[in-house]
């Protein structure tokens, strides 16, 4: 049996009044997602446990059956793992956004979606400037190290000079996610930890007049003139995915967070050329590499960030396009490849499609509602049943969306209790 999970980050949405009260999934043309929903089985699943923030870190852990309350230590260390940054005992890693500060407020969580090369230059400048200041002030307990990632998504590691040194509180270290506080005053949202406040404010002094930002300003682009530190934590420890479900597997994503989750679970991380974590990502390449990996592995997870990025920008047209590209270039290509290669094998394949969380364009941030999912099983008797279901559904309006899934066979599942993965892998 081959197992495939395809995640369109943040696809789920609220009805949009100016679009006949349709959601982005209902507006988009998604014949491949619709096929899986109609020919397979649908439901909705709770991916954000009570009391936890709605983010891809929490959601992906939940989807894969890892209780976030037990295994989640922060987004920063997961992204560090995705970037192969070593964390020693006592080190704390933070997600480090390059953001746009304007008139004392956070104007853009992505620094105008700064390019990789520009971001690397700014991160190098921060390392040089803050390291010099650190030497002058001899900051007690920590050494500062920035690591360039992809575009605005970078990592800061506070390397502990003492393995026993700790913050006063080690829960929710750092500020709020910057995409949640667009328009907020910097002074009101600064992290409470003094060293983090100092880093944020000093970064503004270093980056504001950097030649990269001077050039961006002349080109009428937003400056990436400050860093924002959030979701810090120490290195997590998790059981291997193979031990949990008895399958070998791989992860494909354009963002380091998902790569880090996979790496912490002992899954292979496959780098695909041209993946950006944005609307211009190499969708087809992800599907191609995923199919190739299934020749040796039992399982692959393919994650596409683009719908979420579009929703954070509040751009419904961009989000619809991202969903349509995901459907055509990832879901469609995977279905064709799986049918050609594995459909006639003894056990066939299973494919699960879903978002990780809601990202309504009207709010431009994540929310906690249970998300739609659909599973299609290629086994011969399942295919016969699928054809019958398709004939019956041709006379009805429906497909892969938030409303159709609520009426599905599988009802509401609680991913925190591992229900979804147990069902998917036949463990229950």
RODO-2510 file (C-alpha; in nm, 4 decimals, decimal comma):
residues 428
     n   res          X          Y          Z
     1     x     0,0000     0,0000     0,0000
     2     x     0,1166     0,3505    -0,0863
     3     x    -0,0043     0,6397     0,1284
     4     x    -0,0157     1,0041     0,0148
     5     x    -0,1149     1,3166     0,2081
     6     x    -0,1583     1,6407     0,0121
     7     x    -0,1967     1,9576     0,2206
     8     x    -0,3013     2,2923     0,0750
     9     x    -0,2038     2,5244     0,3571
    10     x    -0,4861     2,7524     0,4741
    11     x    -0,7261     2,6585     0,1908
    12     x    -1,0310     2,6573     0,4168
    13     x    -1,2176     2,9877     0,4382
    14     x    -1,5406     3,1634     0,5318
    15     x    -1,8169     3,2478     0,2814
    16     x    -1,7291     3,5709     0,1012
    17     x    -2,0309     3,8053     0,0648
    18     x    -1,9045     3,9734    -0,2523
    19     x    -1,8597     3,6305    -0,4150
    20     x    -2,2168     3,5022    -0,3662
    21     x    -2,1247     3,3818    -0,0179
    22     x    -1,8957     3,1163    -0,1597
    23     x    -1,5667     3,0142    -0,0028
    24     x    -1,2394     3,0109    -0,1966
    25     x    -1,2695     2,6317    -0,2336
    26     x    -1,6200     2,6696    -0,3770
    27     x    -1,5131     2,9436    -0,6177
    28     x    -1,2075     2,7566    -0,7451
    29     x    -1,2263     2,4988    -1,0235
    30     x    -1,0955     2,1828    -0,8555
    31     x    -1,1940     1,8713    -1,0548
    32     x    -0,9302     1,6525    -0,8911
    33     x    -1,0127     1,7486    -0,5331
    34     x    -1,3807     1,7066    -0,6212
    35     x    -1,3178     1,3559    -0,7560
    36     x    -1,1479     1,2496    -0,4317
    37     x    -1,4301     1,3998    -0,2239
    38     x    -1,7107     1,2434    -0,4271
    39     x    -1,5508     0,9086    -0,5083
    40     x    -1,3945     0,8709    -0,1659
    41     x    -1,5040     0,9569     0,1861
    42     x    -1,5253     1,2993     0,3504
    43     x    -1,5299     1,4492     0,6929
    44     x    -1,4037     1,7378     0,8996
    45     x    -1,1218     1,7157     1,1507
    46     x    -1,0160     1,9265     1,4440
    47     x    -0,6483     2,0090     1,3925
    48     x    -0,6068     2,2774     1,6613
    49     x    -0,6500     2,1411     2,0160
    50     x    -0,8278     2,3532     2,2747
    51     x    -0,6063     2,6165     2,4294
    52     x    -0,3468     2,6138     2,1507
    53     x    -0,2774     2,8683     1,8777
    54     x    -0,3970     2,8121     1,5219
    55     x    -0,0789     2,7597     1,3231
    56     x     0,0706     2,5119     1,0803
    57     x     0,3115     2,3850     1,3451
    58     x     0,0304     2,2756     1,5783
    59     x    -0,1954     2,1642     1,2927
    60     x     0,0582     1,9458     1,1112
    61     x     0,1607     1,7719     1,4332
    62     x    -0,2068     1,7048     1,5070
    63     x    -0,2797     1,5787     1,1566
    64     x     0,0092     1,3337     1,1780
    65     x    -0,1096     1,2040     1,5144
    66     x     0,1492     1,3704     1,7402
    67     x    -0,0183     1,5370     2,0389
    68     x     0,1090     1,8992     2,0344
    69     x     0,0591     1,9265     2,4104
    70     x     0,3227     1,6552     2,4467
    71     x     0,5625     1,7157     2,1565
    72     x     0,5416     2,0843     2,0653
    73     x     0,8199     2,3045     2,2039
    74     x     0,7847     2,6007     1,9656
    75     x     0,7940     2,6807     1,5965
    76     x     1,1531     2,8030     1,6107
    77     x     1,3159     2,4667     1,6875
    78     x     1,1095     2,2955     1,4178
    79     x     1,2276     2,5472     1,1597
    80     x     1,5834     2,5055     1,2855
    81     x     1,5511     2,1308     1,2276
    82     x     1,4216     2,2004     0,8770
    83     x     1,7333     2,4080     0,8081
    84     x     1,9654     2,1467     0,9633
    85     x     2,0738     2,3910     1,2342
    86     x     2,2209     2,1981     1,5282
    87     x     2,0658     2,2770     1,8659
    88     x     2,2559     2,1865     2,1799
    89     x     2,1135     2,1432     2,5253
    90     x     2,0112     2,4846     2,6512
    91     x     1,9871     2,6503     2,3078
    92     x     1,6624     2,8256     2,2142
    93     x     1,5582     2,8742     1,8512
    94     x     1,3132     3,1407     1,7315
    95     x     1,1282     3,2015     1,4089
    96     x     1,2762     3,5267     1,2853
    97     x     1,0698     3,7222     1,0319
    98     x     1,2170     4,0086     0,8347
    99     x     0,9293     4,2555     0,8650
   100     x     0,8451     4,6083     0,7543
   101     x     0,8248     4,8670     1,0311
   102     x     0,6657     5,1980     0,9297
   103     x     0,5944     5,4932     1,1576
   104     x     0,6334     5,2738     1,4647
   105     x     0,3908     5,0064     1,3421
   106     x     0,4260     4,6612     1,1878
   107     x     0,3307     4,7231     0,8256
   108     x     0,4125     4,3869     0,6627
   109     x     0,4956     4,0473     0,8117
   110     x     0,7102     3,9493     0,5097
   111     x     0,9278     4,2531     0,4396
   112     x     0,7567     4,2895     0,1039
   113     x     0,8265     3,9219     0,0308
   114     x     1,1942     4,0022     0,0143
   115     x     1,4083     3,7822    -0,2112
   116     x     1,6326     3,5069    -0,0767
   117     x     1,9527     3,6885    -0,1767
   118     x     1,8416     4,0167    -0,0220
   119     x     1,7358     3,8404     0,2975
   120     x     2,0720     3,6658     0,3227
   121     x     2,2526     3,9992     0,2953
   122     x     2,0417     4,1498     0,5731
   123     x     2,0895     3,8481     0,8000
   124     x     2,4666     3,8699     0,7506
   125     x     2,4521     4,2379     0,8475
   126     x     2,2592     4,1500     1,1642
   127     x     2,5102     3,8846     1,2632
   128     x     2,7964     4,1300     1,2205
   129     x     2,6272     4,4216     1,3952
   130     x     2,4727     4,2342     1,6863
   131     x     2,7792     4,0216     1,7466
   132     x     2,9861     4,3402     1,7816
   133     x     2,7324     4,4835     2,0265
   134     x     2,7193     4,1556     2,2142
   135     x     3,0975     4,1597     2,2612
   136     x     3,0831     4,5154     2,3879
   137     x     2,8020     4,4480     2,6341
   138     x     2,8943     4,0878     2,7215
   139     x     2,5328     3,9719     2,7278
   140     x     2,5073     3,7247     3,0150
   141     x     2,4012     3,3686     2,9404
   142     x     2,3549     3,3743     2,5627
   143     x     2,5353     3,4070     2,2305
   144     x     2,3338     3,5391     1,9346
   145     x     2,3373     3,3655     1,5942
   146     x     2,1099     3,4409     1,2982
   147     x     2,0608     3,1874     1,0163
   148     x     1,9284     3,2870     0,6715
   149     x     1,6370     3,0778     0,5517
   150     x     1,4024     3,1515     0,2640
   151     x     1,2803     3,5049     0,1928
   152     x     1,1430     3,6592     0,5137
   153     x     1,1479     3,3275     0,7026
   154     x     1,4702     3,3005     0,9029
   155     x     1,5903     3,1630     1,2357
   156     x     1,7619     3,3105     1,5402
   157     x     1,9330     3,0808     1,7884
   158     x     2,0270     3,1939     2,1352
   159     x     2,3169     2,9640     2,2116
   160     x     2,3418     2,9081     2,5827
   161     x     2,6743     2,9752     2,7498
   162     x     2,5406     2,7799     3,0447
   163     x     2,3418     2,4588     2,9906
   164     x     2,1366     2,5399     3,2983
   165     x     2,0543     2,9013     3,2019
   166     x     1,6849     2,9615     3,1466
   167     x     1,4395     3,2420     3,0922
   168     x     1,2159     3,3286     3,3848
   169     x     0,9310     3,1694     3,1894
   170     x     0,9902     2,9269     2,9023
   171     x     0,6346     2,9262     2,7706
   172     x     0,5437     3,1439     2,4727
   173     x     0,8917     3,2927     2,4436
   174     x     0,8960     3,5861     2,2032
   175     x     0,6319     3,8083     2,0466
   176     x     0,3041     3,7288     1,8735
   177     x     0,3101     3,5905     1,5177
   178     x     0,3679     3,9012     1,3020
   179     x     0,0905     3,8114     1,0565
   180     x    -0,1507     3,8427     1,3510
   181     x    -0,0474     4,1972     1,4474
   182     x    -0,0339     4,3895     1,1196
   183     x    -0,0929     4,7574     1,2006
   184     x    -0,0047     4,7180     1,5683
   185     x     0,2432     4,9474     1,7423
   186     x     0,5852     4,7885     1,7763
   187     x     0,6241     4,9188     2,1323
   188     x     0,2985     4,7517     2,2369
   189     x     0,3902     4,4114     2,0913
   190     x     0,7598     4,3750     2,1767
   191     x     0,8592     4,0471     2,3463
   192     x     0,8673     4,0725     2,7233
   193     x     1,2186     3,9198     2,7454
   194     x     1,4747     4,2013     2,7621
   195     x     1,7318     4,0357     2,5368
   196     x     1,4683     3,9803     2,2658
   197     x     1,3415     4,3384     2,2922
   198     x     1,6971     4,4636     2,2513
   199     x     1,7561     4,2458     1,9447
   200     x     1,4361     4,3650     1,7744
   201     x     1,5046     4,7345     1,8390
   202     x     1,8726     4,7102     1,7464
   203     x     1,7842     4,5276     1,4249
   204     x     1,5792     4,8300     1,3178
   205     x     1,8823     5,0541     1,3624
   206     x     2,1024     4,8181     1,1581
   207     x     1,8594     4,7430     0,8761
   208     x     1,6801     5,0736     0,8156
   209     x     1,9694     5,2312     0,6237
   210     x     2,1246     4,9135     0,4852
   211     x     2,2016     4,9453     0,1140
   212     x     1,9555     4,6651     0,0301
   213     x     1,6703     4,8561     0,1902
   214     x     1,7820     5,1853     0,0384
   215     x     1,7641     5,0210    -0,3038
   216     x     1,4238     4,8635    -0,2307
   217     x     1,2880     5,2050    -0,1325
   218     x     1,4032     5,3560    -0,4643
   219     x     1,2218     5,0701    -0,6406
   220     x     0,8998     5,1460    -0,4458
   221     x     0,9259     4,8165    -0,2567
   222     x     0,8678     4,7708     0,1135
   223     x     1,1798     4,7703     0,3283
   224     x     1,2676     4,4661     0,5374
   225     x     1,3887     4,6952     0,8113
   226     x     1,3349     4,5017     1,1337
   227     x     1,3260     4,1452     1,2644
   228     x     1,0426     3,9946     1,4655
   229     x     1,1172     3,7072     1,7041
   230     x     0,8427     3,4627     1,7944
   231     x     0,7620     3,1037     1,8968
   232     x     1,0939     3,0241     2,0617
   233     x     1,1714     2,6876     2,2148
   234     x     1,4202     2,4106     2,2742
   235     x     1,4880     2,1022     2,0620
   236     x     1,1878     1,8625     2,0625
   237     x     1,1995     1,4852     2,1011
   238     x     0,9466     1,2737     1,9096
   239     x     0,8953     0,9047     1,8289
   240     x     0,9716     0,8090     1,4699
   241     x     0,6848     0,8045     1,2222
   242     x     0,7797     0,4510     1,1206
   243     x     0,7404     0,3327     1,4800
   244     x     0,3985     0,5004     1,5003
   245     x     0,2508     0,3662     1,1749
   246     x     0,4839     0,1012     1,0348
   247     x     0,5659     0,2861     0,7119
   248     x     0,8745     0,4547     0,5709
   249     x     0,8186     0,7982     0,4261
   250     x     0,9189     1,1386     0,2952
   251     x     0,8137     1,5027     0,3237
   252     x     0,8111     1,7637     0,0474
   253     x     0,7536     2,1326     0,1209
   254     x     0,8863     2,4734     0,0290
   255     x     0,8930     2,5895     0,3929
   256     x     1,1388     2,4902     0,6609
   257     x     0,8717     2,4397     0,9268
   258     x     0,7249     2,1350     0,7505
   259     x     1,0695     2,0025     0,6642
   260     x     1,1602     2,0317     1,0310
   261     x     0,8479     1,8466     1,1445
   262     x     0,9335     1,5654     0,9046
   263     x     1,2961     1,5530     1,0101
   264     x     1,2020     1,5363     1,3807
   265     x     0,9776     1,2382     1,2966
   266     x     1,2551     1,0550     1,1137
   267     x     1,1040     1,1102     0,7671
   268     x     1,3230     1,1835     0,4663
   269     x     1,3140     1,5481     0,3585
   270     x     1,3157     1,5915    -0,0198
   271     x     1,4310     1,9244    -0,1612
   272     x     1,2605     2,0139    -0,4888
   273     x     1,4199     2,2800    -0,7125
   274     x     1,2074     2,5912    -0,7519
   275     x     1,0000     2,5567    -0,4345
   276     x     0,9434     2,8955    -0,2749
   277     x     0,6615     2,8636    -0,0223
   278     x     0,4751     3,1234    -0,2283
   279     x     0,2403     3,1539    -0,5258
   280     x     0,5275     3,0990    -0,7724
   281     x     0,6367     2,7651    -0,6266
   282     x     0,7189     2,4601    -0,8397
   283     x     0,3880     2,2760    -0,7938
   284     x     0,4464     2,0133    -1,0623
   285     x     0,7974     1,9442    -0,9377
   286     x     0,6614     1,8568    -0,5955
   287     x     0,4280     1,5974    -0,7472
   288     x     0,7040     1,4582    -0,9690
   289     x     0,9465     1,4122    -0,6787
   290     x     0,6699     1,2683    -0,4596
   291     x     0,5859     0,9998    -0,7167
   292     x     0,9537     0,9207    -0,7544
   293     x     0,9934     0,8801    -0,3771
   294     x     0,7055     0,6304    -0,3636
   295     x     0,9074     0,3842    -0,5692
   296     x     1,1141     0,3250    -0,2554
   297     x     0,9009     0,4585     0,0299
   298     x     0,5524     0,3722     0,1542
   299     x     0,4374     0,7253     0,2355
   300     x     0,4808     1,0845     0,1210
   301     x     0,3425     1,4146     0,2482
   302     x     0,3319     1,7052     0,0037
   303     x     0,2680     2,0500     0,1498
   304     x     0,1875     2,3648    -0,0510
   305     x     0,2040     2,6992     0,1298
   306     x     0,0660     2,9261    -0,1465
   307     x    -0,3069     2,9446    -0,0472
   308     x    -0,2109     3,0510     0,3043
   309     x     0,0238     3,3234     0,1799
   310     x    -0,2498     3,4626    -0,0463
   311     x    -0,4997     3,4621     0,2413
   312     x    -0,2570     3,6495     0,4686
   313     x    -0,2427     3,9162     0,1981
   314     x    -0,6243     3,9298     0,1903
   315     x    -0,6215     3,8525    -0,1826
   316     x    -0,9129     3,6256    -0,2750
   317     x    -0,8200     3,6047    -0,6442
   318     x    -0,4670     3,4976    -0,5593
   319     x    -0,5981     3,2402    -0,3127
   320     x    -0,8359     3,0932    -0,5726
   321     x    -0,5502     3,0711    -0,8231
   322     x    -0,3264     2,9006    -0,5653
   323     x    -0,5985     2,6432    -0,4942
   324     x    -0,6530     2,5804    -0,8660
   325     x    -0,2786     2,5374    -0,9232
   326     x    -0,2611     2,2984    -0,6277
   327     x    -0,5507     2,0978    -0,7720
   328     x    -0,4216     2,0816    -1,1293
   329     x    -0,0466     2,0561    -1,0797
   330     x    -0,0206     1,8605    -0,7544
   331     x    -0,3443     1,6696    -0,6880
   332     x    -0,4139     1,5928    -1,0558
   333     x    -0,0591     1,4901    -1,1335
   334     x    -0,0426     1,2710    -0,8223
   335     x    -0,3714     1,0987    -0,9095
   336     x    -0,2574     1,0222    -1,2641
   337     x     0,0816     0,8998    -1,1492
   338     x    -0,0632     0,6836    -0,8732
   339     x    -0,3169     0,5297    -1,1115
   340     x    -0,0508     0,4554    -1,3722
   341     x     0,1934     0,3002    -1,1268
   342     x     0,0129     0,1618    -0,8239
   343     x    -0,3617     0,1218    -0,8918
   344     x    -0,3304    -0,2351    -1,0205
   345     x    -0,0955    -0,3554    -0,7480
   346     x    -0,2360    -0,5916    -0,4875
   347     x    -0,3060    -0,3246    -0,2263
   348     x    -0,3137    -0,0055    -0,4352
   349     x    -0,2926     0,3377    -0,2744
   350     x    -0,4701     0,5777    -0,0413
   351     x    -0,4699     0,9544    -0,0879
   352     x    -0,5750     1,2132     0,1710
   353     x    -0,6342     1,5787     0,0764
   354     x    -0,6958     1,8639     0,3202
   355     x    -0,5924     2,2066     0,4468
   356     x    -0,4129     2,2254     0,7795
   357     x    -0,6265     2,5106     0,9166
   358     x    -0,8566     2,7916     0,8073
   359     x    -0,7024     3,1171     0,6854
   360     x    -0,9972     3,3426     0,5964
   361     x    -0,9079     3,6223     0,3537
   362     x    -1,1414     3,8495     0,5492
   363     x    -0,9291     3,8091     0,8639
   364     x    -0,5865     3,7498     0,7053
   365     x    -0,4926     3,5141     0,9888
   366     x    -0,5496     3,1550     1,1021
   367     x    -0,8607     3,0322     1,2826
   368     x    -0,9451     2,7111     1,4682
   369     x    -1,2504     2,5589     1,2973
   370     x    -1,2367     2,1879     1,2037
   371     x    -1,1127     2,1585     0,8453
   372     x    -1,2495     1,9498     0,5551
   373     x    -1,0680     1,6370     0,4401
   374     x    -1,1288     1,3615     0,1858
   375     x    -0,9739     1,0139     0,1443
   376     x    -0,9787     0,8004    -0,1697
   377     x    -0,8789     0,4321    -0,1699
   378     x    -0,7845     0,2744    -0,5023
   379     x    -0,8460    -0,0902    -0,4142
   380     x    -1,0647    -0,2650    -0,6729
   381     x    -1,3793    -0,2889    -0,4642
   382     x    -1,3338     0,0685    -0,3527
   383     x    -1,3085     0,1820    -0,7155
   384     x    -1,6303     0,0027    -0,8001
   385     x    -1,8040     0,1790    -0,5132
   386     x    -1,6495     0,5083    -0,6188
   387     x    -1,7995     0,4809    -0,9664
   388     x    -2,1427     0,4250    -0,8192
   389     x    -2,1028     0,7266    -0,5926
   390     x    -1,9897     0,9412    -0,8845
   391     x    -2,2988     0,8515    -1,0863
   392     x    -2,5198     0,9443    -0,7937
   393     x    -2,3423     1,2739    -0,7294
   394     x    -2,3525     1,3912    -1,0919
   395     x    -2,7060     1,5139    -1,0316
   396     x    -2,6038     1,7076    -0,7192
   397     x    -2,3992     2,0146    -0,6540
   398     x    -2,0944     1,9258    -0,4475
   399     x    -1,7224     1,8736    -0,4312
   400     x    -1,4296     1,9315    -0,2017
   401     x    -1,5278     2,2216     0,0212
   402     x    -1,6140     2,3103     0,3789
   403     x    -1,9896     2,2446     0,3441
   404     x    -1,9768     1,9197     0,1462
   405     x    -1,7245     1,7677     0,3891
   406     x    -1,9514     1,8294     0,6882
   407     x    -2,2102     1,5998     0,5262
   408     x    -1,9533     1,3267     0,4633
   409     x    -1,9418     0,9673     0,5825
   410     x    -1,6712     1,0230     0,8427
   411     x    -1,8237     1,3109     1,0379
   412     x    -1,6049     1,4981     1,2848
   413     x    -1,2714     1,3476     1,3818
   414     x    -1,0372     1,4747     1,6524
   415     x    -0,6839     1,4618     1,5103
   416     x    -0,5348     1,5177     1,8538
   417     x    -0,6583     1,1722     1,9477
   418     x    -0,4879     1,0357     1,6323
   419     x    -0,8238     0,9346     1,4846
   420     x    -0,7432     1,0588     1,1367
   421     x    -0,4071     0,8850     1,1005
   422     x    -0,5354     0,5678     1,2625
   423     x    -0,8142     0,5557     1,0072
   424     x    -0,5856     0,6485     0,7181
   425     x    -0,3280     0,3841     0,7999
   426     x    -0,5872     0,1220     0,8907
   427     x    -0,5034     0,1166     1,2605
   428     x    -0,8652     0,1438     1,3727
***
